[in-house]
Amino acid sequence: MTGYLTTHVLDTAKGSPAPGLRIELFKLEGDTRVNLSETVTNADGRTDSPILPPDQFETGIFELVFHAGDYLRACGAPSDFLDVIPLRFGMTENDHYHVPLLLSPFSYSTYRGS
């Protein structure tokens, strides 16, 4: 199996996907953050393709950065609490990693999905 990384964002306050949310992916190499990709969620709150596709996959420590404040402001939701949400995680196996974000104006959560 070839590894890859996917994500999606659900707006739990609205009970629907979060379209138009900008996401960046970084790889951490010591004290350096290397920007690997940037994308925006589609109408289903997902990215159109893996944020880290199989041909670019490697193990290591990564950070997904969700620009939640921009999305919340565009929806007319309160955005004075959450702005940029960094999620740092490790990928240690050549596998499918799915790291979703459940978002509301005042909280968020994540998990390793399938």
All heavy atoms as an XYZ file, in Angstrom:
886
protein
N       0.841     -1.190      0.000
C       0.000      0.000      0.000
C       0.878      1.242      0.000
O       1.894      1.289      0.671
C      -0.898     -0.010      1.236
C      -1.639      1.291      1.441
S      -2.635      1.341      2.928
C      -4.218      1.485      2.184
N       0.450      2.230     -0.739
C       1.150      3.503     -0.768
C       0.412      4.479      0.127
O      -0.807      4.615      0.044
C       1.217      4.045     -2.205
O       1.866      3.075     -3.019
C       1.987      5.333     -2.267
N       1.148      5.175      0.975
C       0.535      6.113      1.904
C       0.060      7.381      1.233
O       0.537      7.759      0.158
N      -0.884      8.031      1.884
C      -1.347      9.346      1.457
C      -2.117      9.987      2.602
O      -2.479      9.323      3.571
C      -2.194      9.273      0.183
C      -3.456      8.447      0.272
C      -4.694      9.059      0.392
C      -3.415      7.057      0.230
C      -5.857      8.311      0.467
C      -4.567      6.303      0.289
C      -5.787      6.940      0.416
O      -6.941      6.196      0.482
N      -2.348     11.296      2.498
C      -3.011     12.059      3.548
C      -4.224     12.771      2.983
O      -4.131     13.446      1.953
C      -2.039     13.090      4.142
C      -2.615     14.097      5.134
C      -3.116     13.410      6.405
C      -1.568     15.160      5.464
N      -5.362     12.614      3.675
C      -6.575     13.342      3.319
C      -7.104     14.069      4.554
O      -6.733     13.756      5.679
C      -7.668     12.386      2.786
O      -7.924     11.381      3.762
C      -7.229     11.749      1.474
N      -7.972     15.030      4.300
C      -8.609     15.781      5.378
C      -9.961     16.265      4.904
O     -10.259     16.259      3.703
C      -7.738     16.970      5.830
O      -8.318     17.572      6.987
C      -7.583     18.007      4.736
N     -10.790     16.651      5.818
C     -12.011     17.374      5.494
C     -12.425     18.171      6.720
O     -11.921     17.952      7.815
C     -13.127     16.459      4.984
C     -13.805     15.635      6.017
N     -13.337     14.413      6.442
C     -14.938     15.855      6.717
C     -14.143     13.912      7.350
N     -15.120     14.766      7.542
N     -13.329     19.121      6.493
C     -13.761     20.005      7.571
C     -15.287     20.004      7.616
O     -15.944     20.214      6.593
C     -13.247     21.449      7.378
C     -13.658     22.323      8.560
C     -11.738     21.464      7.187
N     -15.818     19.751      8.808
C     -17.255     19.812      9.033
C     -17.557     20.967      9.981
O     -16.902     21.132     11.008
C     -17.759     18.504      9.639
C     -17.557     17.272      8.764
C     -17.951     16.019      9.522
C     -18.348     17.401      7.477
N     -18.533     21.779      9.622
C     -18.978     22.892     10.449
C     -20.067     22.343     11.367
O     -21.224     22.168     10.953
C     -19.510     24.009      9.555
C     -19.896     25.255     10.312
O     -20.322     25.143     11.486
O     -19.804     26.346      9.720
N     -19.714     22.036     12.602
C     -20.666     21.401     13.512
C     -21.745     22.375     13.994
O     -22.813     21.935     14.410
C     -19.950     20.764     14.721
O     -19.201     21.757     15.411
C     -19.032     19.642     14.266
N     -21.497     23.665     13.921
C     -22.523     24.642     14.305
C     -23.645     24.679     13.273
O     -24.812     24.853     13.618
C     -21.904     26.032     14.472
N     -23.291     24.485     12.013
C     -24.285     24.484     10.938
C     -24.754     23.082     10.591
O     -25.754     22.912      9.906
C     -23.692     25.146      9.687
C     -23.456     26.623      9.866
C     -22.666     27.316      8.773
C     -22.911     26.915      7.375
N     -22.159     27.716      6.397
N     -24.008     22.073     11.045
C     -24.366     20.698     10.714
C     -24.149     20.367      9.252
O     -24.912     19.611      8.661
N     -23.079     20.922      8.684
C     -22.817     20.709      7.259
C     -21.318     20.805      6.976
O     -20.544     21.248      7.823
C     -23.575     21.751      6.432
O     -23.107     23.053      6.724
N     -20.913     20.426      5.761
C     -19.505     20.597      5.382
C     -19.115     22.069      5.401
O     -19.968     22.960      5.338
C     -19.453     20.039      3.957
C     -20.636     19.151      3.844
C     -21.695     19.767      4.720
N     -17.809     22.304      5.468
C     -17.279     23.672      5.488
C     -16.546     23.951      4.171
O     -15.349     23.686      4.051
C     -16.336     23.853      6.670
N     -17.240     24.469      3.157
C     -16.588     24.764      1.881
C     -15.789     26.062      1.941
O     -16.091     26.964      2.720
C     -17.762     24.900      0.920
C     -18.878     25.409      1.771
C     -18.659     24.764      3.129
N     -14.747     26.143      1.122
C     -13.983     27.381      0.993
C     -12.997     27.647      2.106
O     -12.529     28.773      2.252
N     -12.664     26.628      2.894
C     -11.715     26.814      3.991
C     -10.303     26.482      3.507
O     -10.052     25.388      2.995
C     -12.099     25.926      5.179
C     -11.396     26.288      6.487
C     -12.355     26.088      7.652
C     -10.151     25.469      6.705
N      -9.396     27.429      3.663
C      -8.009     27.248      3.201
C      -7.236     26.399      4.196
O      -7.336     26.583      5.408
C      -7.329     28.615      3.037
C      -5.920     28.524      2.459
C      -5.409     29.880      2.022
N      -5.252     30.805      3.116
C      -4.081     31.145      3.663
N      -2.961     30.606      3.214
N      -4.034     32.020      4.641
N      -6.446     25.451      3.639
C      -5.643     24.537      4.450
C      -4.229     24.499      3.876
O      -4.051     24.389      2.664
C      -6.216     23.106      4.420
C      -7.675     23.098      4.856
C      -5.385     22.174      5.293
C      -8.385     21.777      4.578
N      -3.249     24.575      4.759
C      -1.845     24.423      4.367
C      -1.293     23.165      5.028
O      -1.700     22.809      6.129
C      -1.017     25.612      4.825
C      -1.405     26.924      4.172
C      -0.621     28.072      4.776
O      -0.955     28.459      5.919
O       0.313     28.553      4.122
N      -0.343     22.522      4.353
C       0.352     21.364      4.913
C       1.839     21.663      4.970
O       2.431     22.079      3.975
C       0.116     20.107      4.071
C       0.902     18.876      4.504
C       0.452     18.385      5.877
C       0.788     17.776      3.468
N       2.422     21.426      6.151
C       3.852     21.616      6.359
C       4.467     20.312      6.845
O       3.823     19.544      7.562
C       4.111     22.682      7.428
C       3.667     24.060      7.045
C       2.373     24.479      7.305
C       4.538     24.932      6.421
C       1.950     25.749      6.960
C       4.123     26.211      6.069
C       2.833     26.616      6.334
N       5.729     20.093      6.493
C       6.517     19.021      7.090
C       7.520     19.693      8.021
O       8.129     20.704      7.661
C       7.253     18.186      6.058
C       8.039     17.070      6.743
C       8.533     16.018      5.822
C       9.105     14.893      6.695
N       9.912     13.989      5.953
N       7.682     19.124      9.215
C       8.637     19.667     10.162
C       9.947     18.918     10.036
O       9.969     17.680     10.093
C       8.095     19.570     11.583
C       7.106     20.673     11.949
C       5.826     20.560     11.182
C       6.865     20.705     13.416
N      10.999     19.660      9.837
C      12.347     19.108      9.722
C      13.217     19.858     10.711
O      13.728     20.935     10.402
C      12.864     19.234      8.296
C      12.020     18.457      7.292
C      12.455     18.654      5.842
O      13.306     19.534      5.562
O      11.923     17.939      4.987
N      13.327     19.305     11.926
C      14.019     20.025     12.995
C      13.209     21.240     13.378
O      12.022     21.147     13.673
N      13.826     22.419     13.333
C      13.135     23.664     13.650
C      12.530     24.331     12.419
O      12.017     25.447     12.497
C      14.110     24.649     14.325
C      14.536     24.182     15.707
O      13.772     23.411     16.336
O      15.633     24.573     16.152
N      12.595     23.651     11.284
C      12.131     24.226     10.026
C      10.786     23.634      9.623
O      10.571     22.437      9.722
C      13.157     23.951      8.905
O      14.426     24.462      9.310
C      12.743     24.596      7.609
N       9.886     24.502      9.178
C       8.602     24.072      8.611
C       8.670     24.255      7.106
O       8.866     25.368      6.626
C       7.454     24.919      9.165
C       7.174     24.714     10.629
C       6.193     25.749     11.174
N       4.861     25.566     10.651
C       4.060     26.563     10.275
N       4.468     27.803     10.334
N       2.852     26.319      9.836
N       8.501     23.162      6.368
C       8.551     23.199      4.908
C       7.125     23.111      4.381
O       6.417     22.133      4.642
C       9.401     22.025      4.361
C       9.398     22.039      2.848
C      10.813     22.089      4.924
N       6.704     24.132      3.627
C       5.355     24.148      3.071
C       5.283     23.167      1.908
O       5.984     23.320      0.912
C       4.980     25.556      2.611
C       3.524     25.666      2.235
O       2.986     24.818      1.540
N       2.889     26.713      2.693
N       4.426     22.139      2.046
C       4.286     21.116      1.011
C       3.123     21.380      0.075
O       3.184     21.033     -1.103
C       4.110     19.737      1.653
C       5.246     19.241      2.524
C       4.905     17.875      3.099
C       6.549     19.198      1.742
N       2.046     21.959      0.598
C       0.896     22.212     -0.266
C      -0.070     23.172      0.405
O      -0.002     23.421      1.609
C       0.182     20.902     -0.616
O      -0.380     20.313      0.531
N      -0.961     23.678     -0.408
C      -2.040     24.539      0.060
C      -3.257     24.236     -0.801
O      -3.133     24.032     -2.005
C      -1.654     26.006     -0.069
C      -2.698     26.945      0.446
C      -2.240     28.396      0.457
O      -1.037     28.651      0.568
O      -3.126     29.265      0.371
N      -4.415     24.190     -0.179
C      -5.636     23.868     -0.902
C      -6.815     24.527     -0.222
O      -6.671     25.142      0.840
C      -5.830     22.329     -0.984
O      -6.898     22.031     -1.874
C      -6.098     21.731      0.380
N      -7.981     24.393     -0.812
C      -9.226     24.934     -0.263
C     -10.264     23.825     -0.320
O     -10.334     23.080     -1.300
C      -9.692     26.163     -1.078
C     -11.037     26.672     -0.588
C      -8.654     27.270     -1.023
N     -11.086     23.726      0.714
C     -12.112     22.695      0.728
C     -13.194     22.968     -0.319
O     -13.519     24.118     -0.614
C     -12.767     22.569      2.115
O     -13.296     23.841      2.500
C     -11.775     22.070      3.156
N     -13.745     21.878     -0.857
C     -14.803     21.980     -1.863
C     -16.180     22.015     -1.184
O     -16.272     22.115      0.039
C     -14.676     20.842     -2.875
C     -14.799     19.466     -2.243
O     -15.396     19.293     -1.187
N     -14.224     18.468     -2.900
N     -17.240     21.885     -1.956
C     -18.604     21.973     -1.427
C     -18.903     20.887     -0.402
O     -19.788     21.052      0.439
C     -19.616     21.911     -2.570
N     -18.160     19.787     -0.449
C     -18.349     18.686      0.495
C     -17.436     18.827      1.718
O     -17.369     17.927      2.547
C     -18.100     17.352     -0.217
C     -18.601     16.163      0.573
O     -19.633     16.289      1.265
O     -17.946     15.099      0.519
N     -16.704     19.943      1.817
C     -15.789     20.154      2.934
C     -14.507     19.350      2.825
O     -13.722     19.277      3.766
N     -14.277     18.745      1.668
C     -13.088     17.918      1.435
C     -12.173     18.609      0.429
O     -12.569     19.556     -0.226
C     -13.492     16.547      0.896
C     -14.364     15.774      1.854
C     -14.780     14.424      1.280
N     -15.672     13.732      2.193
C     -15.282     12.981      3.205
N     -14.003     12.805      3.454
N     -16.166     12.386      3.982
N     -10.985     18.097      0.306
C     -10.096     18.583     -0.748
C     -10.355     17.741     -1.994
O     -10.756     16.579     -1.899
C      -8.626     18.497     -0.315
O      -8.295     17.150      0.005
C      -8.385     19.367      0.916
N     -10.144     18.315     -3.156
C     -10.428     17.607     -4.404
C      -9.516     16.405     -4.627
O      -9.866     15.490     -5.363
C     -10.331     18.557     -5.592
C     -11.493     19.545     -5.625
O     -12.594     19.198     -5.128
O     -11.310     20.662     -6.134
N      -8.365     16.420     -4.009
C      -7.428     15.306     -4.103
C      -6.703     15.208     -2.760
O      -6.804     16.121     -1.937
C      -6.437     15.524     -5.250
O      -5.721     16.724     -5.053
N      -5.971     14.112     -2.519
C      -5.239     14.022     -1.247
C      -4.340     15.237     -1.053
O      -3.698     15.707     -1.996
C      -4.418     12.748     -1.400
C      -5.199     11.920     -2.366
C      -5.790     12.917     -3.339
N      -4.295     15.740      0.168
C      -3.454     16.910      0.452
C      -1.975     16.516      0.393
O      -1.114     17.338      0.132
C      -3.851     17.581      1.778
C      -3.223     18.963      1.878
C      -3.558     16.709      2.968
C      -3.882     19.878      2.865
N      -1.685     15.232      0.608
C      -0.358     14.666      0.373
C      -0.584     13.375     -0.410
O      -0.953     12.358      0.165
C       0.380     14.403      1.689
C       1.839     13.966      1.565
C       2.681     15.030      0.860
C       2.424     13.659      2.927
N      -0.408     13.433     -1.733
C      -0.718     12.276     -2.575
C       0.328     11.168     -2.456
O       1.429     11.399     -1.943
C      -0.737     12.862     -3.984
C       0.082     14.097     -3.913
C      -0.018     14.606     -2.501
N      -0.017      9.970     -2.926
C       0.891      8.827     -2.811
C       2.290      9.074     -3.384
O       3.282      8.635     -2.793
C       0.172      7.720     -3.577
C      -1.272      8.080     -3.481
C      -1.299      9.580     -3.510
N       2.391      9.793     -4.489
C       3.704      9.994     -5.106
C       4.586     10.975     -4.343
O       5.775     11.107     -4.631
C       3.562     10.432     -6.568
C       2.876     11.771     -6.735
O       2.069     12.160     -5.859
O       3.130     12.427     -7.764
N       4.021     11.664     -3.326
C       4.798     12.593     -2.501
C       4.859     12.148     -1.041
O       5.464     12.816     -0.210
C       4.189     13.988     -2.578
C       4.222     14.598     -3.953
C       3.478     15.922     -4.009
O       3.195     16.551     -2.998
N       3.138     16.346     -5.210
N       4.221     11.027     -0.719
C       4.104     10.605      0.674
C       5.457     10.225      1.265
O       6.285      9.599      0.614
C       3.152      9.409      0.804
C       2.952      8.986      2.228
C       2.026      9.630      3.024
C       3.705      7.968      2.785
C       1.835      9.262      4.346
C       3.522      7.590      4.103
C       2.592      8.236      4.889
N       5.642     10.609      2.513
C       6.780     10.182      3.312
C       6.371     10.261      4.772
O       5.429     10.960      5.127
C       8.016     11.035      3.040
C       7.820     12.521      3.276
C       9.035     13.332      2.889
O      10.143     13.035      3.384
O       8.881     14.267      2.101
N       7.046      9.501      5.598
C       6.740      9.534      7.020
C       7.411     10.747      7.663
O       8.303     11.363      7.083
C       7.207      8.238      7.709
O       8.603      8.091      7.516
C       6.455      7.024      7.163
N       6.983     11.081      8.876
C       7.575     12.198      9.595
C       6.538     12.933     10.416
O       5.428     12.452     10.649
N       6.912     14.130     10.845
C       6.038     14.999     11.626
C       5.509     16.087     10.691
O       6.280     16.734      9.974
C       6.789     15.647     12.812
C       7.415     14.576     13.695
C       5.846     16.545     13.619
C       6.414     13.634     14.339
N       4.192     16.276     10.724
C       3.528     17.202      9.814
C       2.612     18.135     10.591
O       2.271     17.883     11.734
C       2.708     16.417      8.783
C       3.559     15.603      7.857
C       4.000     14.342      8.235
C       3.939     16.093      6.627
C       4.796     13.584      7.397
C       4.735     15.345      5.783
C       5.168     14.089      6.164
N       2.200     19.200      9.914
C       1.271     20.152     10.505
C       0.274     20.585      9.440
O       0.670     21.072      8.383
C       2.042     21.359     11.040
C       1.208     22.322     11.839
C       2.071     23.407     12.457
O       2.337     24.409     11.765
O       2.480     23.239     13.624
N      -0.993     20.351      9.718
C      -2.064     20.920      8.913
C      -2.460     22.241      9.564
O      -2.651     22.297     10.786
C      -3.273     19.995      8.871
C      -3.196     18.800      7.936
C      -4.337     17.831      8.213
C      -3.218     19.256      6.486
N      -2.578     23.285      8.776
C      -2.967     24.595      9.288
C      -4.296     24.968      8.632
O      -4.366     25.152      7.416
C      -1.890     25.659      9.000
C      -2.342     27.029      9.488
C      -0.570     25.258      9.652
N      -5.332     25.033      9.456
C      -6.677     25.353      8.984
C      -6.945     26.832      9.248
O      -6.867     27.279     10.395
C      -7.704     24.503      9.733
C      -7.585     23.028      9.479
C      -6.754     22.241     10.258
C      -8.308     22.426      8.461
C      -6.645     20.877     10.037
C      -8.204     21.060      8.229
C      -7.374     20.286      9.009
N      -7.283     27.573      8.215
C      -7.553     29.008      8.346
C      -9.039     29.207      8.656
O      -9.817     29.680      7.831
C      -7.095     29.740      7.091
C      -5.610     29.707      6.943
N      -4.793     30.696      7.441
C      -4.790     28.761      6.425
C      -3.527     30.375      7.199
N      -3.502     29.199      6.592
N      -9.404     28.839      9.876
C     -10.796     28.819     10.321
C     -11.392     30.216     10.428
O     -12.574     30.412     10.126
C     -10.897     28.096     11.657
N     -10.622     31.182     10.887
C     -11.142     32.539     11.060
C     -11.671     33.121      9.765
O     -12.746     33.729      9.744
N     -10.932     32.943      8.678
C     -11.386     33.450      7.372
C     -12.715     32.804      6.986
O     -13.632     33.479      6.500
C     -10.339     33.166      6.296
C      -9.052     33.932      6.499
O      -9.050     34.952      7.228
O      -8.022     33.511      5.931
N     -12.803     31.493      7.187
C     -14.038     30.768      6.867
C     -15.198     31.274      7.740
O     -16.290     31.567      7.235
C     -13.846     29.267      7.074
C     -15.147     28.506      7.124
C     -15.831     28.190      5.951
C     -15.714     28.136      8.342
C     -17.053     27.523      5.994
C     -16.925     27.464      8.390
C     -17.589     27.162      7.212
O     -18.795     26.500      7.268
N     -14.977     31.381      9.041
C     -16.032     31.818      9.952
C     -16.511     33.227      9.620
O     -17.718     33.496      9.597
C     -15.553     31.738     11.402
C     -15.300     30.320     11.917
C     -14.545     30.366     13.247
C     -16.597     29.541     12.049
N     -15.572     34.134      9.338
C     -15.949     35.509      8.969
C     -16.788     35.509      7.690
O     -17.784     36.230      7.590
C     -14.716     36.383      8.810
C     -14.134     36.854     10.137
C     -12.982     37.830      9.954
N     -11.762     37.172      9.500
C     -10.924     36.498     10.281
N     -11.175     36.364     11.569
N      -9.832     35.953      9.780
N     -16.399     34.697      6.710
C     -17.142     34.631      5.450
C     -18.563     34.113      5.656
O     -19.466     34.456      4.893
C     -16.398     33.746      4.448
N     -18.761     33.302      6.696
C     -20.093     32.765      7.015
C     -20.894     33.683      7.915
O     -22.048     33.381      8.245
C     -19.954     31.404      7.708
S     -19.281     30.114      6.666
N     -20.286     34.765      8.376
C     -20.966     35.664      9.294
C     -21.010     35.134     10.717
O     -21.777     35.617     11.540
N     -20.182     34.134     11.010
C     -20.129     33.537     12.349
C     -19.110     34.282     13.205
O     -18.202     34.929     12.677
C     -19.747     32.065     12.242
N     -19.233     34.196     14.516
C     -18.217     34.807     15.382
C     -16.833     34.228     15.058
O     -16.689     33.014     14.910
C     -18.657     34.398     16.789
C     -20.110     34.100     16.674
C     -20.306     33.556     15.287
N     -15.857     35.099     14.934
C     -14.503     34.652     14.591
C     -13.459     35.273     15.506
O     -12.278     35.304     15.167
C     -14.185     35.007     13.135
O     -14.255     36.410     12.952
N     -13.908     35.777     16.646
C     -12.972     36.437     17.544
C     -12.271     35.465     18.491
O     -11.357     35.844     19.197
C     -13.673     37.540     18.342
C     -14.883     37.037     19.120
O     -15.424     35.973     18.768
O     -15.301     37.730     20.068
N     -12.677     34.192     18.496
C     -12.039     33.206     19.361
C     -11.059     32.333     18.580
O      -9.891     32.232     18.936
C     -13.094     32.345     20.052
C     -12.513     31.318     20.977
C     -11.815     31.695     22.117
C     -12.635     29.966     20.701
C     -11.257     30.747     22.960
C     -12.085     29.012     21.538
C     -11.395     29.402     22.671
N     -11.506     31.699     17.516
C     -10.640     30.842     16.702
C     -10.220     31.572     15.436
O     -11.032     32.216     14.792
C     -11.371     29.552     16.311
C     -11.703     28.598     17.449
C     -12.495     27.417     16.923
C     -10.441     28.129     18.144
N      -8.960     31.435     15.090
C      -8.478     32.027     13.852
C      -7.737     30.960     13.056
O      -8.329     30.286     12.237
C      -7.589     33.234     14.143
C      -7.223     34.000     12.882
O      -7.950     33.887     11.877
O      -6.207     34.711     12.895
N      -6.469     30.775     13.323
C      -5.665     29.769     12.630
C      -5.502     28.575     13.566
O      -5.098     28.736     14.717
C      -4.291     30.344     12.227
C      -3.418     29.278     11.603
C      -4.487     31.517     11.278
N      -5.825     27.386     13.058
C      -5.758     26.171     13.871
C      -4.663     25.257     13.322
O      -4.830     24.662     12.259
C      -7.100     25.422     13.872
C      -8.205     26.321     14.436
C      -6.985     24.114     14.650
C      -9.596     25.736     14.284
N      -3.530     25.134     14.032
C      -2.481     24.199     13.597
C      -2.684     22.841     14.272
O      -2.906     22.762     15.476
C      -1.194     24.864     14.091
C      -1.622     25.622     15.308
C      -3.074     26.021     15.093
N      -2.632     21.783     13.483
C      -2.710     20.420     14.010
C      -1.412     19.708     13.660
O      -1.124     19.468     12.488
C      -3.885     19.651     13.403
C      -5.273     20.173     13.696
C      -6.303     19.303     12.993
C      -5.540     20.215     15.180
N      -0.629     19.378     14.675
C       0.664     18.710     14.471
C       0.493     17.231     14.784
O      -0.068     16.862     15.818
C       1.710     19.332     15.369
C       3.117     18.873     15.036
C       4.137     19.722     15.744
N       4.161     21.063     15.163
C       4.994     22.013     15.557
N       5.841     21.788     16.536
N       4.971     23.204     14.986
N       0.984     16.375     13.900
C       0.795     14.932     14.047
C       1.919     14.194     13.331
O       2.612     14.754     12.479
C      -0.568     14.497     13.473
C      -0.755     14.879     12.031
C      -0.482     13.967     11.024
C      -1.165     16.149     11.684
C      -0.625     14.320      9.691
C      -1.312     16.520     10.351
C      -1.049     15.591      9.359
N       2.080     12.939     13.682
C       3.098     12.107     13.054
C       2.484     11.065     12.148
O       1.400     10.548     12.418
N       3.179     10.774     11.070
C       2.817      9.667     10.182
C       4.021      8.734     10.167
O       5.088      9.121      9.689
C       2.464     10.176      8.785
C       1.232     11.061      8.785
S       0.528     11.429      7.161
C       1.834     12.392      6.391
N       3.851      7.553     10.734
C       4.975      6.633     10.926
C       4.920      5.397     10.053
O       5.874      4.630     10.033
C       5.038      6.184     12.397
O       3.803      5.533     12.721
C       5.254      7.372     13.330
N       3.817      5.203      9.352
C       3.652      4.021      8.508
C       3.232      4.429      7.106
O       2.626      5.486      6.905
C       2.587      3.100      9.100
C       2.921      2.604     10.491
C       1.778      1.806     11.103
O       0.750      1.595     10.432
O       1.929      1.407     12.263
N       3.507      3.586      6.160
C       3.101      3.800      4.780
C       1.633      3.396      4.667
O       1.309      2.281      4.291
C       3.991      2.965      3.859
C       3.831      3.354      2.412
O       3.198      4.350      2.087
N       4.397      2.552      1.537
N       0.730      4.327      5.017
C      -0.684      4.014      5.183
C      -1.515      5.237      4.794
O      -0.973      6.317      4.555
C      -0.931      3.650      6.654
C      -2.201      2.852      6.882
O      -2.943      2.594      5.907
O      -2.447      2.481      8.042
N      -2.825      5.074      4.760
C      -3.724      6.204      4.549
C      -3.956      6.879      5.894
O      -4.417      6.246      6.844
C      -5.058      5.721      3.968
C      -6.085      6.816      3.847
N      -7.420      6.567      3.831
C      -5.973      8.167      3.747
C      -8.092      7.696      3.725
N      -7.230      8.688      3.673
N      -3.646      8.148      5.971
C      -3.928      8.961      7.145
C      -5.026      9.951      6.764
O      -4.941     10.617      5.732
C      -2.685      9.729      7.609
C      -1.664      8.839      8.264
C      -0.781      8.085      7.507
C      -1.577      8.753      9.649
C       0.161      7.258      8.110
C      -0.642      7.931     10.261
C       0.222      7.190      9.482
O       1.152      6.381     10.089
N      -6.060     10.014      7.593
C      -7.160     10.953      7.380
C      -7.306     11.761      8.661
O      -7.540     11.193      9.736
C      -8.456     10.204      7.067
C      -9.597     11.119      6.768
N      -9.646     11.899      5.628
C     -10.732     11.389      7.459
C     -10.768     12.611      5.637
N     -11.437     12.318      6.738
N      -7.120     13.083      8.557
C      -7.132     13.964      9.727
C      -8.196     15.036      9.498
O      -7.916     16.081      8.919
C      -5.737     14.597      9.964
C      -5.757     15.471     11.212
C      -4.663     13.525     10.062
N      -9.432     14.769      9.944
C     -10.505     15.748      9.764
C     -10.550     16.780     10.885
O      -9.975     16.577     11.954
C     -11.766     14.884      9.783
C     -11.389     13.717     10.621
C      -9.911     13.495     10.439
N     -11.245     17.865     10.617
C     -11.464     18.905     11.606
C     -12.964     19.108     11.774
O     -13.683     19.313     10.789
C     -10.821     20.222     11.159
C     -10.933     21.390     12.138
C     -10.005     21.173     13.333
C     -10.613     22.708     11.451
N     -13.436     19.018     13.007
C     -14.812     19.354     13.351
C     -14.767     20.741     13.980
O     -14.105     20.947     14.992
C     -15.386     18.331     14.332
C     -15.311     16.870     13.883
C     -15.841     15.952     14.965
C     -16.042     16.662     12.582
N     -15.454     21.688     13.372
C     -15.276     23.099     13.695
C     -16.587     23.774     14.072
O     -17.617     23.530     13.457
C     -14.690     23.810     12.464
C     -14.519     25.314     12.496
C     -13.482     25.727     13.531
C     -14.144     25.826     11.118
N     -16.521     24.624     15.080
C     -17.591     25.572     15.389
C     -16.898     26.886     15.751
O     -15.678     26.918     15.897
C     -18.460     25.067     16.543
O     -17.864     25.346     17.790
N     -17.628     27.978     15.910
C     -16.967     29.241     16.238
C     -16.214     29.232     17.568
O     -15.338     30.064     17.781
C     -18.126     30.247     16.280
C     -19.160     29.667     15.395
C     -19.060     28.183     15.603
N     -16.544     28.293     18.468
C     -15.952     28.321     19.794
C     -15.206     27.047     20.177
O     -14.739     26.931     21.305
C     -17.029     28.627     20.837
C     -17.723     29.927     20.549
C     -19.007     29.928     20.044
C     -17.081     31.138     20.731
C     -19.642     31.126     19.745
C     -17.703     32.336     20.441
C     -18.992     32.340     19.943
N     -15.107     26.095     19.259
C     -14.381     24.867     19.580
C     -14.026     24.121     18.303
O     -14.577     24.389     17.230
C     -15.207     23.961     20.490
O     -16.324     23.439     19.792
N     -13.107     23.170     18.465
C     -12.793     22.267     17.366
C     -12.290     20.957     17.966
O     -11.871     20.897     19.123
C     -11.751     22.854     16.407
C     -10.374     23.042     16.974
C      -9.422     22.008     16.896
C     -10.001     24.230     17.579
C      -8.150     22.175     17.417
C      -8.732     24.404     18.100
C      -7.811     23.370     18.013
O      -6.549     23.527     18.541
N     -12.358     19.910     17.164
C     -11.773     18.634     17.550
C     -11.300     17.930     16.293
O     -11.674     18.294     15.172
C     -12.778     17.765     18.320
O     -13.861     17.406     17.506
N     -10.460     16.930     16.502
C      -9.909     16.167     15.396
C      -9.696     14.737     15.855
O      -9.813     14.434     17.043
C      -8.593     16.792     14.888
O      -8.220     16.154     13.666
C      -7.495     16.689     15.909
N      -9.410     13.878     14.930
C      -9.145     12.473     15.214
C      -8.483     11.859     13.988
O      -8.478     12.467     12.915
C     -10.453     11.729     15.563
C     -11.517     11.837     14.491
C     -11.644     10.844     13.516
C     -12.381     12.921     14.437
C     -12.611     10.940     12.519
C     -13.345     13.023     13.446
C     -13.457     12.026     12.491
O     -14.402     12.114     11.510
N      -7.933     10.673     14.154
C      -7.432      9.958     12.982
C      -8.589      9.157     12.424
O      -9.059      8.201     13.027
C      -6.261      9.038     13.309
C      -5.793      8.333     12.034
C      -4.570      7.522     12.160
N      -4.333      6.848     10.880
C      -3.438      5.937     10.683
N      -2.644      5.574     11.674
N      -3.313      5.377      9.510
N      -9.060      9.547     11.280
C     -10.183      8.888     10.639
C      -9.733      7.771      9.727
O      -8.576      7.345      9.736
N     -10.680      7.326      8.944
C     -10.375      6.239      8.001
C     -10.726      6.639      6.587
O     -11.367      7.613      6.349
C     -11.150      4.992      8.399
O     -12.535      5.256      8.406
